[in-house]
Amino acid sequence: MSVFKLNDQAPDFKLTGLDRKEYHLTDMLEKNDEKWFLLIYFRGSWCPACMEELDELEDTMGYFDKHNIQLLTITHDEKSSLEKMMKDHQFSFPVLLDEEFSFLKAYDVYYHGEDAPYEDHGEHAEPAYFLLNEHGKVLYQQRQTNPFGRPHAKELRKTISYIRKNLK
């Protein structure tokens, strides 16, 4: 169950990116030029489905740039593994480290812990998606409880287009 509803103010966060920059939602919103934010929590660099998804997103970054959407990806994976991932994949979007699980908790991202009903690569968070408008209001959210069923880049683009067209 989500801890917030559509049109609620998204929880604030402050995380450091692999680029060593600090990403603070409040600051990004204050400096905002009508930009929306797509926040994607991913399992980690070890997950083939995540790497496929992130590669798809990188291939379609032109769409996000054209529509003034800042893509931020978040994970609690090991920093050294993520640095290798960035070197191998050359992603242009920021990868933020949730080392203290603060984003995971604030955004109610599902954590596959030792109490999970089935084994799945040990303990880790599952994918989650949040689209915020220029004021930080939640326009879309989806949390997975396993690696499958996540929206791919095409579905995310369709969702964004639908929301923009039908905003009140």
C-alpha positions in Angstrom: 0.0 0.0 0.0 1.4 3.4 -0.9 2.2 5.9 1.8 1.0 8.8 -0.5 -1.6 9.3 -3.2 -1.5 10.8 -6.6 -1.3 14.6 -6.4 0.4 14.4 -2.9 3.7 16.2 -2.4 6.5 13.6 -2.9 8.6 12.9 0.1 11.8 14.9 0.1 15.2 13.1 -0.3 18.8 14.0 -0.3 21.1 11.4 -2.0 24.6 11.5 -3.5 25.1 10.4 -7.1 27.9 8.4 -8.6 29.0 11.7 -10.1 29.6 12.9 -6.5 26.9 15.5 -6.7 24.2 15.9 -4.1 20.6 15.5 -5.3 18.1 17.1 -2.9 14.5 17.2 -4.2 13.7 20.4 -2.4 16.7 22.2 -4.1 15.8 20.7 -7.5 12.2 22.0 -7.2 13.3 25.4 -6.1 15.7 25.8 -9.1 13.1 24.2 -11.4 12.3 25.5 -14.8 9.0 23.6 -15.3 10.9 20.3 -15.4 9.2 17.0 -14.4 11.1 14.3 -12.6 11.0 10.5 -13.3 12.5 8.6 -10.4 13.3 5.0 -11.0 14.4 2.7 -8.2 16.2 -0.3 -9.6 17.4 -3.6 -8.1 21.1 -3.2 -8.9 23.8 -3.6 -11.5 23.7 -7.4 -11.0 20.1 -7.6 -12.4 19.9 -8.3 -16.2 16.3 -7.1 -16.4 17.4 -3.8 -14.8 20.3 -3.4 -17.2 18.0 -4.0 -20.2 15.6 -1.4 -18.9 18.3 1.2 -18.2 19.8 0.6 -21.7 16.3 1.2 -23.2 15.9 4.4 -21.2 19.4 5.6 -22.3 18.4 4.9 -25.9 15.3 7.1 -25.6 16.8 10.0 -23.5 16.0 12.3 -26.4 12.3 11.9 -25.6 12.9 12.8 -21.9 15.0 15.8 -22.8 12.5 17.0 -25.4 9.7 16.8 -22.9 11.7 18.5 -20.1 11.8 15.4 -17.8 14.8 14.8 -15.5 15.4 11.1 -15.2 17.0 10.0 -11.9 17.8 6.4 -11.1 18.2 5.2 -7.5 19.6 2.0 -6.0 21.2 0.6 -2.9 23.7 -1.5 -4.8 27.4 -1.5 -4.0 29.2 1.7 -5.2 32.0 -0.3 -6.9 29.6 -2.4 -8.9 27.7 0.7 -10.0 30.9 2.4 -11.1 31.7 -0.6 -13.3 28.1 -0.5 -14.6 28.5 3.2 -15.5 31.8 2.5 -17.3 30.3 -0.4 -19.2 27.0 1.3 -20.1 27.9 5.0 -20.3 24.5 6.1 -18.9 23.9 9.8 -19.2 21.4 10.0 -16.4 22.4 10.2 -12.8 22.6 7.1 -10.6 21.9 8.0 -6.9 23.0 5.9 -4.0 20.4 5.0 -1.4 23.0 3.6 1.1 20.9 4.3 4.2 17.6 3.1 2.5 16.1 6.5 3.2 14.5 6.9 -0.3 13.3 3.2 -0.1 11.5 3.9 3.2 10.1 7.3 2.3 8.7 6.1 -1.0 7.6 2.7 0.3 9.7 0.7 -2.2 9.2 -3.0 -1.7 12.2 -4.7 -0.1 12.6 -8.4 -0.8 14.0 -9.4 2.6 14.7 -12.7 4.3 11.0 -12.9 5.2 9.9 -12.9 1.5 7.9 -16.0 0.4 10.4 -17.0 -2.2 14.1 -16.8 -2.9 15.3 -14.2 -5.4 19.0 -13.3 -5.4 19.1 -12.6 -1.7 17.9 -9.3 -0.1 17.2 -6.3 -2.3 14.7 -3.7 -3.3 12.3 -4.2 -6.2 11.7 -1.7 -9.1 9.6 1.3 -8.4 8.6 4.3 -10.5 7.5 7.8 -9.6 6.7 10.7 -11.9 6.6 14.1 -10.3 5.5 17.4 -11.8 7.4 20.6 -11.6 6.1 21.2 -8.0 7.0 17.8 -6.7 3.4 16.4 -6.9 3.1 12.7 -7.6 1.5 12.2 -11.0 2.3 8.4 -11.4 3.6 5.7 -9.2 4.2 2.0 -9.5 5.9 -0.3 -7.1 6.9 -3.9 -8.1 7.1 -6.9 -5.7 9.2 -8.8 -8.1 11.4 -8.1 -11.2 8.7 -8.6 -13.8 5.8 -6.5 -14.9 7.7 -3.3 -14.8 6.9 -0.6 -17.4 9.5 -0.4 -20.2 10.6 2.9 -21.8 7.8 2.7 -24.4 5.1 2.3 -21.7 6.6 5.1 -19.6 6.5 7.4 -22.6 2.9 6.5 -23.3 2.0 7.1 -19.6 3.7 10.5 -19.6 2.0 11.5 -22.8 -1.4 10.4 -21.5 -0.9 12.3 -18.2 0.2 15.5 -20.0 -2.8 15.3 -22.4 -5.2 14.8 -19.5 -3.9 17.1 -16.8 -6.7 19.1 -15.1 
